[in-house]
Structure formats: structure tokens, C-alpha cells
Amino acid sequence: REINKGLRGIRAIGVLLESKKTAQIAINITNYKATGVRQVFDAVKALADKSGTNIKNSEIICLIPKEATFPGMQKYLNLDQWDEKKILESHL
């Protein structure tokens, strides 16, 4: 989280899901130009690796600007139920 001297433009919260014996991290990227999707994923992966765990999957809940996407993103992020309709193109 940026507020805790972490990545710029990031708001995040972690929650333990005891019933599923897993943890979930919800992340809002409020400035993808300051900190990109890949950079956020890599930071979370590094923390997971350091603690001896792994990332099961990822999910993009709402729209994502086309400019924030990258080739091979679905596989790289291990996106669950990816839909190209989530990509928002700017016509400015």
C-alpha cells in the first residue's frame, strides 16, 4: 500500500479465509502509470515466495484500461475467468 510506504497508487487489504484455508488480497490500482499491473503482481509474488506460499490465481473484477494490459497477461497473472470485454479503450 502506498500509505504504508509501499507501491505508489496502490490500495490493498489481505483477508484470511479460514473456511477455505487460504488468504485473499484485494488490490486497487489507482494509478497504473505509476505502478503497473505486472509490478504489483511481481511484488505480491515476491512476498508470497518469501513466506513459503504461492499465488493460486488472480482475478480482474472490473474494467482495465487497454494501456494497463500487456501481451501474455492472462497467463502471466494466472487470471481466473479472463474476459477481453474487461479491456476499456480510450478514444480521447
Gaussian input, Z-matrix of N, CA and C with variables (Angstrom, degrees):
# hf/3-21g

backbone

0 1
 N
 C     1     B1
 C     2     B2     1     A1
 N     3     B3     2     A2     1     D1
 C     4     B4     3     A3     2     D2
 C     5     B5     4     A4     3     D3
 N     6     B6     5     A5     4     D4
 C     7     B7     6     A6     5     D5
 C     8     B8     7     A7     6     D6
 N     9     B9     8     A8     7     D7
 C    10    B10     9     A9     8     D8
 C    11    B11    10    A10     9     D9
 N    12    B12    11    A11    10    D10
 C    13    B13    12    A12    11    D11
 C    14    B14    13    A13    12    D12
 N    15    B15    14    A14    13    D13
 C    16    B16    15    A15    14    D14
 C    17    B17    16    A16    15    D15
 N    18    B18    17    A17    16    D16
 C    19    B19    18    A18    17    D17
 C    20    B20    19    A19    18    D18
 N    21    B21    20    A20    19    D19
 C    22    B22    21    A21    20    D20
 C    23    B23    22    A22    21    D21
 N    24    B24    23    A23    22    D22
 C    25    B25    24    A24    23    D23
 C    26    B26    25    A25    24    D24
 N    27    B27    26    A26    25    D25
 C    28    B28    27    A27    26    D26
 C    29    B29    28    A28    27    D27
 N    30    B30    29    A29    28    D28
 C    31    B31    30    A30    29    D29
 C    32    B32    31    A31    30    D30
 N    33    B33    32    A32    31    D31
 C    34    B34    33    A33    32    D32
 C    35    B35    34    A34    33    D33
 N    36    B36    35    A35    34    D34
 C    37    B37    36    A36    35    D35
 C    38    B38    37    A37    36    D36
 N    39    B39    38    A38    37    D37
 C    40    B40    39    A39    38    D38
 C    41    B41    40    A40    39    D39
 N    42    B42    41    A41    40    D40
 C    43    B43    42    A42    41    D41
 C    44    B44    43    A43    42    D42
 N    45    B45    44    A44    43    D43
 C    46    B46    45    A45    44    D44
 C    47    B47    46    A46    45    D45
 N    48    B48    47    A47    46    D46
 C    49    B49    48    A48    47    D47
 C    50    B50    49    A49    48    D48
 N    51    B51    50    A50    49    D49
 C    52    B52    51    A51    50    D50
 C    53    B53    52    A52    51    D51
 N    54    B54    53    A53    52    D52
 C    55    B55    54    A54    53    D53
 C    56    B56    55    A55    54    D54
 N    57    B57    56    A56    55    D55
 C    58    B58    57    A57    56    D56
 C    59    B59    58    A58    57    D57
 N    60    B60    59    A59    58    D58
 C    61    B61    60    A60    59    D59
 C    62    B62    61    A61    60    D60
 N    63    B63    62    A62    61    D61
 C    64    B64    63    A63    62    D62
 C    65    B65    64    A64    63    D63
 N    66    B66    65    A65    64    D64
 C    67    B67    66    A66    65    D65
 C    68    B68    67    A67    66    D66
 N    69    B69    68    A68    67    D67
 C    70    B70    69    A69    68    D68
 C    71    B71    70    A70    69    D69
 N    72    B72    71    A71    70    D70
 C    73    B73    72    A72    71    D71
 C    74    B74    73    A73    72    D72
 N    75    B75    74    A74    73    D73
 C    76    B76    75    A75    74    D74
 C    77    B77    76    A76    75    D75
 N    78    B78    77    A77    76    D76
 C    79    B79    78    A78    77    D77
 C    80    B80    79    A79    78    D78
 N    81    B81    80    A80    79    D79
 C    82    B82    81    A81    80    D80
 C    83    B83    82    A82    81    D81
 N    84    B84    83    A83    82    D82
 C    85    B85    84    A84    83    D83
 C    86    B86    85    A85    84    D84
 N    87    B87    86    A86    85    D85
 C    88    B88    87    A87    86    D86
 C    89    B89    88    A88    87    D87
 N    90    B90    89    A89    88    D88
 C    91    B91    90    A90    89    D89
 C    92    B92    91    A91    90    D90
 N    93    B93    92    A92    91    D91
 C    94    B94    93    A93    92    D92
 C    95    B95    94    A94    93    D93
 N    96    B96    95    A95    94    D94
 C    97    B97    96    A96    95    D95
 C    98    B98    97    A97    96    D96
 N    99    B99    98    A98    97    D97
 C   100   B100    99    A99    98    D98
 C   101   B101   100   A100    99    D99
 N   102   B102   101   A101   100   D100
 C   103   B103   102   A102   101   D101
 C   104   B104   103   A103   102   D102
 N   105   B105   104   A104   103   D103
 C   106   B106   105   A105   104   D104
 C   107   B107   106   A106   105   D105
 N   108   B108   107   A107   106   D106
 C   109   B109   108   A108   107   D107
 C   110   B110   109   A109   108   D108
 N   111   B111   110   A110   109   D109
 C   112   B112   111   A111   110   D110
 C   113   B113   112   A112   111   D111
 N   114   B114   113   A113   112   D112
 C   115   B115   114   A114   113   D113
 C   116   B116   115   A115   114   D114
 N   117   B117   116   A116   115   D115
 C   118   B118   117   A117   116   D116
 C   119   B119   118   A118   117   D117
 N   120   B120   119   A119   118   D118
 C   121   B121   120   A120   119   D119
 C   122   B122   121   A121   120   D120
 N   123   B123   122   A122   121   D121
 C   124   B124   123   A123   122   D122
 C   125   B125   124   A124   123   D123
 N   126   B126   125   A125   124   D124
 C   127   B127   126   A126   125   D125
 C   128   B128   127   A127   126   D126
 N   129   B129   128   A128   127   D127
 C   130   B130   129   A129   128   D128
 C   131   B131   130   A130   129   D129
 N   132   B132   131   A131   130   D130
 C   133   B133   132   A132   131   D131
 C   134   B134   133   A133   132   D132
 N   135   B135   134   A134   133   D133
 C   136   B136   135   A135   134   D134
 C   137   B137   136   A136   135   D135
 N   138   B138   137   A137   136   D136
 C   139   B139   138   A138   137   D137
 C   140   B140   139   A139   138   D138
 N   141   B141   140   A140   139   D139
 C   142   B142   141   A141   140   D140
 C   143   B143   142   A142   141   D141
 N   144   B144   143   A143   142   D142
 C   145   B145   144   A144   143   D143
 C   146   B146   145   A145   144   D144
 N   147   B147   146   A146   145   D145
 C   148   B148   147   A147   146   D146
 C   149   B149   148   A148   147   D147
 N   150   B150   149   A149   148   D148
 C   151   B151   150   A150   149   D149
 C   152   B152   151   A151   150   D150
 N   153   B153   152   A152   151   D151
 C   154   B154   153   A153   152   D152
 C   155   B155   154   A154   153   D153
 N   156   B156   155   A155   154   D154
 C   157   B157   156   A156   155   D155
 C   158   B158   157   A157   156   D156
 N   159   B159   158   A158   157   D157
 C   160   B160   159   A159   158   D158
 C   161   B161   160   A160   159   D159
 N   162   B162   161   A161   160   D160
 C   163   B163   162   A162   161   D161
 C   164   B164   163   A163   162   D162
 N   165   B165   164   A164   163   D163
 C   166   B166   165   A165   164   D164
 C   167   B167   166   A166   165   D165
 N   168   B168   167   A167   166   D166
 C   169   B169   168   A168   167   D167
 C   170   B170   169   A169   168   D168
 N   171   B171   170   A170   169   D169
 C   172   B172   171   A171   170   D170
 C   173   B173   172   A172   171   D171
 N   174   B174   173   A173   172   D172
 C   175   B175   174   A174   173   D173
 C   176   B176   175   A175   174   D174
 N   177   B177   176   A176   175   D175
 C   178   B178   177   A177   176   D176
 C   179   B179   178   A178   177   D177
 N   180   B180   179   A179   178   D178
 C   181   B181   180   A180   179   D179
 C   182   B182   181   A181   180   D180
 N   183   B183   182   A182   181   D181
 C   184   B184   183   A183   182   D182
 C   185   B185   184   A184   183   D183
 N   186   B186   185   A185   184   D184
 C   187   B187   186   A186   185   D185
 C   188   B188   187   A187   186   D186
 N   189   B189   188   A188   187   D187
 C   190   B190   189   A189   188   D188
 C   191   B191   190   A190   189   D189
 N   192   B192   191   A191   190   D190
 C   193   B193   192   A192   191   D191
 C   194   B194   193   A193   192   D192
 N   195   B195   194   A194   193   D193
 C   196   B196   195   A195   194   D194
 C   197   B197   196   A196   195   D195
 N   198   B198   197   A197   196   D196
 C   199   B199   198   A198   197   D197
 C   200   B200   199   A199   198   D198
 N   201   B201   200   A200   199   D199
 C   202   B202   201   A201   200   D200
 C   203   B203   202   A202   201   D201
 N   204   B204   203   A203   202   D202
 C   205   B205   204   A204   203   D203
 C   206   B206   205   A205   204   D204
 N   207   B207   206   A206   205   D205
 C   208   B208   207   A207   206   D206
 C   209   B209   208   A208   207   D207
 N   210   B210   209   A209   208   D208
 C   211   B211   210   A210   209   D209
 C   212   B212   211   A211   210   D210
 N   213   B213   212   A212   211   D211
 C   214   B214   213   A213   212   D212
 C   215   B215   214   A214   213   D213
 N   216   B216   215   A215   214   D214
 C   217   B217   216   A216   215   D215
 C   218   B218   217   A217   216   D216
 N   219   B219   218   A218   217   D217
 C   220   B220   219   A219   218   D218
 C   221   B221   220   A220   219   D219
 N   222   B222   221   A221   220   D220
 C   223   B223   222   A222   221   D221
 C   224   B224   223   A223   222   D222
 N   225   B225   224   A224   223   D223
 C   226   B226   225   A225   224   D224
 C   227   B227   226   A226   225   D225
 N   228   B228   227   A227   226   D226
 C   229   B229   228   A228   227   D227
 C   230   B230   229   A229   228   D228
 N   231   B231   230   A230   229   D229
 C   232   B232   231   A231   230   D230
 C   233   B233   232   A232   231   D231
 N   234   B234   233   A233   232   D232
 C   235   B235   234   A234   233   D233
 C   236   B236   235   A235   234   D234
 N   237   B237   236   A236   235   D235
 C   238   B238   237   A237   236   D236
 C   239   B239   238   A238   237   D237
 N   240   B240   239   A239   238   D238
 C   241   B241   240   A240   239   D239
 C   242   B242   241   A241   240   D240
 N   243   B243   242   A242   241   D241
 C   244   B244   243   A243   242   D242
 C   245   B245   244   A244   243   D243
 N   246   B246   245   A245   244   D244
 C   247   B247   246   A246   245   D245
 C   248   B248   247   A247   246   D246
 N   249   B249   248   A248   247   D247
 C   250   B250   249   A249   248   D248
 C   251   B251   250   A250   249   D249
 N   252   B252   251   A251   250   D250
 C   253   B253   252   A252   251   D251
 C   254   B254   253   A253   252   D252
 N   255   B255   254   A254   253   D253
 C   256   B256   255   A255   254   D254
 C   257   B257   256   A256   255   D255
 N   258   B258   257   A257   256   D256
 C   259   B259   258   A258   257   D257
 C   260   B260   259   A259   258   D258
 N   261   B261   260   A260   259   D259
 C   262   B262   261   A261   260   D260
 C   263   B263   262   A262   261   D261
 N   264   B264   263   A263   262   D262
 C   265   B265   264   A264   263   D263
 C   266   B266   265   A265   264   D264
 N   267   B267   266   A266   265   D265
 C   268   B268   267   A267   266   D266
 C   269   B269   268   A268   267   D267
 N   270   B270   269   A269   268   D268
 C   271   B271   270   A270   269   D269
 C   272   B272   271   A271   270   D270
 N   273   B273   272   A272   271   D271
 C   274   B274   273   A273   272   D272
 C   275   B275   274   A274   273   D273

   B1=1.4502
   B2=1.5197
   B3=1.3058
   B4=1.4552
   B5=1.5263
   B6=1.3285
   B7=1.4623
   B8=1.5330
   B9=1.3251
   B10=1.4711
   B11=1.5240
   B12=1.3349
   B13=1.4730
   B14=1.5211
   B15=1.3258
   B16=1.4537
   B17=1.5215
   B18=1.2946
   B19=1.4589
   B20=1.5312
   B21=1.3397
   B22=1.4614
   B23=1.5268
   B24=1.3374
   B25=1.4524
   B26=1.5171
   B27=1.3274
   B28=1.4633
   B29=1.5288
   B30=1.3122
   B31=1.4651
   B32=1.5154
   B33=1.3175
   B34=1.4624
   B35=1.5167
   B36=1.3222
   B37=1.4628
   B38=1.5216
   B39=1.3110
   B40=1.4540
   B41=1.5193
   B42=1.3216
   B43=1.4581
   B44=1.5280
   B45=1.3237
   B46=1.4651
   B47=1.5202
   B48=1.3272
   B49=1.4633
   B50=1.5213
   B51=1.3115
   B52=1.4633
   B53=1.5230
   B54=1.3330
   B55=1.4668
   B56=1.5279
   B57=1.3385
   B58=1.4684
   B59=1.5200
   B60=1.3407
   B61=1.4638
   B62=1.5241
   B63=1.3173
   B64=1.4609
   B65=1.5295
   B66=1.2881
   B67=1.4667
   B68=1.5188
   B69=1.3059
   B70=1.4614
   B71=1.5211
   B72=1.3127
   B73=1.4601
   B74=1.5182
   B75=1.3239
   B76=1.4606
   B77=1.5225
   B78=1.3222
   B79=1.4642
   B80=1.5232
   B81=1.3177
   B82=1.4633
   B83=1.5167
   B84=1.3110
   B85=1.4685
   B86=1.5209
   B87=1.3235
   B88=1.4622
   B89=1.5190
   B90=1.3373
   B91=1.4620
   B92=1.5246
   B93=1.3403
   B94=1.4611
   B95=1.5205
   B96=1.3356
   B97=1.4668
   B98=1.5221
   B99=1.3193
   B100=1.4659
   B101=1.5176
   B102=1.3258
   B103=1.4641
   B104=1.5213
   B105=1.3198
   B106=1.4540
   B107=1.5203
   B108=1.3153
   B109=1.4658
   B110=1.5255
   B111=1.3103
   B112=1.4688
   B113=1.5329
   B114=1.3364
   B115=1.4639
   B116=1.5275
   B117=1.3214
   B118=1.4672
   B119=1.5266
   B120=1.3284
   B121=1.4659
   B122=1.5262
   B123=1.3263
   B124=1.4624
   B125=1.5329
   B126=1.3241
   B127=1.4667
   B128=1.5288
   B129=1.3322
   B130=1.4662
   B131=1.5293
   B132=1.3232
   B133=1.4728
   B134=1.5253
   B135=1.3214
   B136=1.4664
   B137=1.5302
   B138=1.3181
   B139=1.4688
   B140=1.5285
   B141=1.3323
   B142=1.4654
   B143=1.5278
   B144=1.3304
   B145=1.4667
   B146=1.5287
   B147=1.3305
   B148=1.4678
   B149=1.5278
   B150=1.3380
   B151=1.4667
   B152=1.5299
   B153=1.3338
   B154=1.4636
   B155=1.5167
   B156=1.3129
   B157=1.4658
   B158=1.5263
   B159=1.3133
   B160=1.4628
   B161=1.5229
   B162=1.3271
   B163=1.4574
   B164=1.5235
   B165=1.3086
   B166=1.4632
   B167=1.5286
   B168=1.3215
   B169=1.4605
   B170=1.5251
   B171=1.3104
   B172=1.4626
   B173=1.5177
   B174=1.3115
   B175=1.4586
   B176=1.5234
   B177=1.3149
   B178=1.4631
   B179=1.5151
   B180=1.3260
   B181=1.4559
   B182=1.5232
   B183=1.3066
   B184=1.4682
   B185=1.5235
   B186=1.3126
   B187=1.4548
   B188=1.5233
   B189=1.3254
   B190=1.4597
   B191=1.5329
   B192=1.3321
   B193=1.4687
   B194=1.5297
   B195=1.3111
   B196=1.4683
   B197=1.5250
   B198=1.3197
   B199=1.4616
   B200=1.5424
   B201=1.3262
   B202=1.4655
   B203=1.5277
   B204=1.3268
   B205=1.4653
   B206=1.5290
   B207=1.3240
   B208=1.4625
   B209=1.5261
   B210=1.3298
   B211=1.4635
   B212=1.5332
   B213=1.3229
   B214=1.4562
   B215=1.5237
   B216=1.3255
   B217=1.4596
   B218=1.5251
   B219=1.3187
   B220=1.4674
   B221=1.5298
   B222=1.3154
   B223=1.4608
   B224=1.5301
   B225=1.3289
   B226=1.4675
   B227=1.5201
   B228=1.3454
   B229=1.4566
   B230=1.5225
   B231=1.3395
   B232=1.4681
   B233=1.5286
   B234=1.3354
   B235=1.4675
   B236=1.5144
   B237=1.2999
   B238=1.4585
   B239=1.5295
   B240=1.3033
   B241=1.4659
   B242=1.5300
   B243=1.3143
   B244=1.4570
   B245=1.5261
   B246=1.3150
   B247=1.4608
   B248=1.5299
   B249=1.3161
   B250=1.4678
   B251=1.5347
   B252=1.3278
   B253=1.4627
   B254=1.5337
   B255=1.3105
   B256=1.4627
   B257=1.5234
   B258=1.3345
   B259=1.4662
   B260=1.5211
   B261=1.3141
   B262=1.4560
   B263=1.5093
   B264=1.3503
   B265=1.4516
   B266=1.5098
   B267=1.3034
   B268=1.4615
   B269=1.5310
   B270=1.3008
   B271=1.4647
   B272=1.5165
   B273=1.3200
   B274=1.4631
   B275=1.4950
   A1=109.68
   A2=114.95
   A3=119.47
   A4=111.03
   A5=116.53
   A6=121.09
   A7=112.03
   A8=117.07
   A9=122.15
   A10=111.19
   A11=116.38
   A12=123.97
   A13=111.89
   A14=115.92
   A15=121.33
   A16=110.65
   A17=116.66
   A18=122.67
   A19=111.49
   A20=115.66
   A21=120.74
   A22=111.14
   A23=115.91
   A24=121.46
   A25=114.69
   A26=117.00
   A27=120.75
   A28=110.62
   A29=114.99
   A30=122.81
   A31=105.74
   A32=116.08
   A33=118.85
   A34=110.97
   A35=114.32
   A36=121.18
   A37=107.60
   A38=115.64
   A39=121.10
   A40=109.95
   A41=115.79
   A42=121.35
   A43=108.72
   A44=115.97
   A45=120.08
   A46=108.74
   A47=116.45
   A48=122.29
   A49=106.91
   A50=115.54
   A51=120.56
   A52=112.97
   A53=116.88
   A54=119.75
   A55=111.56
   A56=116.82
   A57=121.31
   A58=112.20
   A59=115.81
   A60=121.84
   A61=111.15
   A62=114.99
   A63=120.87
   A64=109.34
   A65=115.42
   A66=121.80
   A67=108.22
   A68=115.38
   A69=121.24
   A70=108.16
   A71=116.20
   A72=120.99
   A73=107.69
   A74=115.94
   A75=121.61
   A76=106.91
   A77=116.32
   A78=121.33
   A79=109.76
   A80=115.46
   A81=122.04
   A82=107.38
   A83=115.82
   A84=120.84
   A85=105.87
   A86=116.37
   A87=120.66
   A88=112.44
   A89=117.52
   A90=121.07
   A91=108.18
   A92=116.60
   A93=120.67
   A94=112.24
   A95=117.59
   A96=119.72
   A97=110.54
   A98=117.65
   A99=121.63
   A100=110.92
   A101=116.61
   A102=122.44
   A103=108.09
   A104=116.09
   A105=121.01
   A106=113.78
   A107=114.63
   A108=122.28
   A109=110.84
   A110=117.48
   A111=121.12
   A112=110.72
   A113=116.71
   A114=121.25
   A115=110.99
   A116=116.85
   A117=121.01
   A118=109.82
   A119=116.32
   A120=120.65
   A121=110.88
   A122=116.31
   A123=120.60
   A124=111.40
   A125=117.36
   A126=121.06
   A127=110.61
   A128=116.76
   A129=120.34
   A130=109.66
   A131=116.73
   A132=120.82
   A133=110.66
   A134=117.04
   A135=120.28
   A136=110.95
   A137=116.78
   A138=120.50
   A139=111.13
   A140=116.60
   A141=120.45
   A142=109.97
   A143=116.55
   A144=120.98
   A145=110.54
   A146=116.14
   A147=121.30
   A148=111.52
   A149=116.00
   A150=119.14
   A151=112.35
   A152=116.81
   A153=120.55
   A154=114.50
   A155=117.06
   A156=120.30
   A157=109.22
   A158=116.96
   A159=120.34
   A160=110.63
   A161=115.48
   A162=121.62
   A163=107.96
   A164=116.36
   A165=121.56
   A166=110.78
   A167=116.68
   A168=121.22
   A169=109.39
   A170=115.38
   A171=122.54
   A172=108.40
   A173=114.37
   A174=119.37
   A175=108.63
   A176=116.13
   A177=121.05
   A178=105.75
   A179=116.10
   A180=121.72
   A181=112.52
   A182=117.03
   A183=118.88
   A184=109.72
   A185=117.38
   A186=121.46
   A187=111.59
   A188=114.77
   A189=121.30
   A190=107.34
   A191=117.67
   A192=119.36
   A193=110.37
   A194=115.74
   A195=120.25
   A196=110.81
   A197=116.17
   A198=121.93
   A199=112.00
   A200=117.72
   A201=121.87
   A202=111.92
   A203=118.01
   A204=121.37
   A205=110.20
   A206=116.29
   A207=121.02
   A208=109.09
   A209=117.29
   A210=120.66
   A211=110.64
   A212=115.38
   A213=121.03
   A214=114.06
   A215=116.38
   A216=121.32
   A217=112.43
   A218=117.68
   A219=120.87
   A220=110.81
   A221=116.64
   A222=120.67
   A223=110.87
   A224=117.48
   A225=122.04
   A226=111.37
   A227=116.17
   A228=121.18
   A229=113.09
   A230=116.15
   A231=121.07
   A232=109.52
   A233=114.22
   A234=120.28
   A235=111.76
   A236=114.48
   A237=122.74
   A238=108.26
   A239=117.10
   A240=122.46
   A241=113.29
   A242=117.99
   A243=122.60
   A244=110.84
   A245=115.77
   A246=122.29
   A247=108.44
   A248=116.49
   A249=121.69
   A250=112.23
   A251=117.83
   A252=121.43
   A253=111.47
   A254=117.30
   A255=121.03
   A256=112.33
   A257=116.53
   A258=119.95
   A259=108.93
   A260=114.76
   A261=122.88
   A262=109.01
   A263=116.76
   A264=121.01
   A265=110.60
   A266=115.89
   A267=120.89
   A268=108.38
   A269=115.57
   A270=121.16
   A271=110.83
   A272=116.58
   A273=120.93
   A274=112.17
   D1=137.36
   D2=179.01
   D3=-60.10
   D4=-39.72
   D5=-177.16
   D6=-60.61
   D7=-26.54
   D8=179.40
   D9=-101.03
   D10=28.46
   D11=179.74
   D12=66.06
   D13=31.08
   D14=177.80
   D15=-96.87
   D16=-146.49
   D17=-177.62
   D18=-68.55
   D19=138.88
   D20=-179.56
   D21=-66.86
   D22=138.60
   D23=176.72
   D24=74.13
   D25=21.84
   D26=-176.53
   D27=-118.61
   D28=132.53
   D29=170.94
   D30=-124.10
   D31=130.41
   D32=-175.22
   D33=-148.74
   D34=156.46
   D35=175.32
   D36=-146.37
   D37=140.76
   D38=176.92
   D39=-109.95
   D40=141.08
   D41=-177.95
   D42=-135.28
   D43=132.87
   D44=173.32
   D45=-84.12
   D46=128.47
   D47=176.49
   D48=-106.14
   D49=84.36
   D50=-174.04
   D51=-59.74
   D52=-35.31
   D53=-179.28
   D54=-63.59
   D55=-28.04
   D56=178.81
   D57=-103.27
   D58=-0.90
   D59=-178.77
   D60=54.05
   D61=48.83
   D62=-179.10
   D63=-150.78
   D64=173.77
   D65=175.26
   D66=-121.69
   D67=153.96
   D68=179.36
   D69=-131.22
   D70=137.96
   D71=176.13
   D72=-117.12
   D73=123.52
   D74=174.95
   D75=-101.07
   D76=125.28
   D77=-175.77
   D78=-126.80
   D79=130.45
   D80=170.92
   D81=-108.04
   D82=123.55
   D83=175.15
   D84=-98.05
   D85=106.33
   D86=-176.41
   D87=-91.01
   D88=-12.23
   D89=177.41
   D90=-147.20
   D91=86.64
   D92=-176.05
   D93=-70.13
   D94=-15.75
   D95=176.48
   D96=-77.00
   D97=-29.85
   D98=177.10
   D99=-79.76
   D100=-40.38
   D101=-179.83
   D102=-141.32
   D103=111.21
   D104=-175.97
   D105=-79.19
   D106=166.35
   D107=-178.82
   D108=-57.79
   D109=-45.36
   D110=-179.52
   D111=-61.75
   D112=-41.86
   D113=-180.00
   D114=-63.26
   D115=-40.67
   D116=178.08
   D117=-63.87
   D118=-48.35
   D119=-179.98
   D120=-59.11
   D121=-45.38
   D122=-179.11
   D123=-62.23
   D124=-38.17
   D125=178.64
   D126=-65.86
   D127=-43.03
   D128=178.70
   D129=-65.89
   D130=-42.00
   D131=179.37
   D132=-62.03
   D133=-41.57
   D134=179.03
   D135=-62.31
   D136=-41.72
   D137=177.75
   D138=-66.59
   D139=-38.99
   D140=177.96
   D141=-64.47
   D142=-46.25
   D143=179.12
   D144=-59.33
   D145=-43.18
   D146=-178.67
   D147=-62.20
   D148=-32.61
   D149=-178.91
   D150=-93.07
   D151=4.60
   D152=176.07
   D153=79.74
   D154=26.11
   D155=178.66
   D156=-127.24
   D157=-176.52
   D158=-179.98
   D159=-139.05
   D160=169.58
   D161=177.52
   D162=-93.69
   D163=120.02
   D164=-178.65
   D165=-72.63
   D166=-48.88
   D167=177.75
   D168=-166.12
   D169=173.25
   D170=178.03
   D171=-128.38
   D172=165.29
   D173=178.95
   D174=-151.58
   D175=136.08
   D176=171.49
   D177=-103.06
   D178=117.30
   D179=-172.56
   D180=-80.25
   D181=-44.08
   D182=-176.11
   D183=-118.21
   D184=-156.65
   D185=-178.50
   D186=-73.70
   D187=154.56
   D188=176.61
   D189=-131.87
   D190=133.72
   D191=178.12
   D192=-63.54
   D193=139.30
   D194=179.83
   D195=-54.05
   D196=-38.58
   D197=-179.35
   D198=-61.89
   D199=-22.33
   D200=-179.20
   D201=-87.93
   D202=-9.05
   D203=-179.01
   D204=-87.36
   D205=168.54
   D206=177.60
   D207=-150.38
   D208=154.93
   D209=179.69
   D210=-58.09
   D211=135.28
   D212=178.97
   D213=77.36
   D214=13.07
   D215=-176.29
   D216=-58.65
   D217=-42.43
   D218=-177.03
   D219=-57.56
   D220=-47.40
   D221=-179.04
   D222=-72.35
   D223=-43.98
   D224=-177.39
   D225=-58.43
   D226=-43.87
   D227=-177.75
   D228=-87.63
   D229=-3.43
   D230=-175.44
   D231=51.91
   D232=52.24
   D233=-175.31
   D234=-69.81
   D235=132.47
   D236=178.15
   D237=-89.93
   D238=125.54
   D239=177.00
   D240=54.87
   D241=52.09
   D242=-179.69
   D243=-70.88
   D244=140.27
   D245=179.24
   D246=-136.69
   D247=120.36
   D248=-178.98
   D249=-58.33
   D250=-19.15
   D251=179.42
   D252=-67.79
   D253=-11.47
   D254=178.53
   D255=-79.15
   D256=-10.36
   D257=-179.25
   D258=-83.11
   D259=124.97
   D260=-178.93
   D261=-103.25
   D262=121.05
   D263=177.98
   D264=-95.76
   D265=137.70
   D266=178.05
   D267=-91.79
   D268=136.13
   D269=178.94
   D270=-115.78
   D271=33.28
   D272=-179.94
   D273=-83.72

